[in-house]
Every structure is written in structure tokens, then in C-alpha cells.
Amino acid sequence: MERGSDASGAVGATLSALAESSGLPGLLDVEAAIPPTSRALVRRVAGRNLWIWHRVVDDEIVTLRVTKTPPMPTG
């Protein structure tokens, strides 16, 4: 993803929405598996085939990765 591109702006907007959220996981978050034994929350970047994988640790959001592959929900 190129810096300053529309896609990077959309990722930034989604990260801002996560940071400003009053309660996580939110309605837009789904729990998904990270093979072989881990899990994370995933939120789709609006209008894009991009997915932000994250965890909530205490009062912080830890961003794990951004992928082009949709998650496989665990539940």
C-alpha cells in the first residue's frame, strides 16, 4: 500500500475509528483465528478488501497486521 494513497487513507480512518470507539469489540469487529493457535479481532476497512487484525489489551488497541484476505470467523 502506497503512502498517501486512497487505501492508506481508508486504513488510517479505520484505525482512528477503532481508537475513538467507546467499547470494543464493536459491532464491526469479528473474532478470527490466527493459525495455528491464536485469535484476534478483525475489522474490515470500509469500501476496501482490507482487514485490520487487532487485539484489545487492557485499555490499548494492539494492531497486528493489515491483510487483503478476509478472516475465517471463529464463532
N, C-alpha and C positions, 0 to 999 in steps of 0.2 A: 504494500500500500504506500503510495507516494505522499510525502508530507505536503500539506496544503490542498490535497485533492478533496473532492466531494465525499469520498468514502472515509477519509481520515476525519473530516469534519463531523460526519454522522457517528463515527465511533466516539469522538470527543463528546458529542451531545448525549450519547447514551451513558457514557461514564459519568457525566455531570448529573444526569437524572438518577443514576444509582447513588451518587454521593449525597444528593439532596433528598433522597427518599426517607420518609419518617419511619418506615417499617419494612424490614427485609426478612425473609424473602418477600418480594412483592408479587402482584398478580401476573406480571410479565416474566417472572423467573420460574424455571423448571429445574428440578434436580436431575442430574445426569451422571452416568458412570464415566470414570476415567480409568480405563483398563490398566492394570489388572484388578486393583482392589480399592480404588479411591472414588470419591464422589465430589461434585461441585455443583454450584448453581450456574445456570446459563440463561443469558438474556439475548434475544435477537436484536440486532441493530435495525431500527425501523427503515423499511424500504430497501434493505440490503440482504444479501445472503452472507451475512457476517454474524458471528456468535461470540459474545463475551462470556468467558468462563471465569467465575469468581467464587470466593468464599467470604462469609461474614465471620470475623474473629473478634470477639468482644464488641467494640464499637467501631471497628475498622473494616473496610472492604479491601480484600486482597484480590487483585486481578491476576489470574493465572495465565491466560492466553486469549487470543482472538483467532478464530478459525473460520474457514469457509464451509466447513462440514457441519450440518445440523447435528445436535446431540441425539442420543438414544435415551429418552426419559426412563427413569428407574421406577416410576410409580404410576 
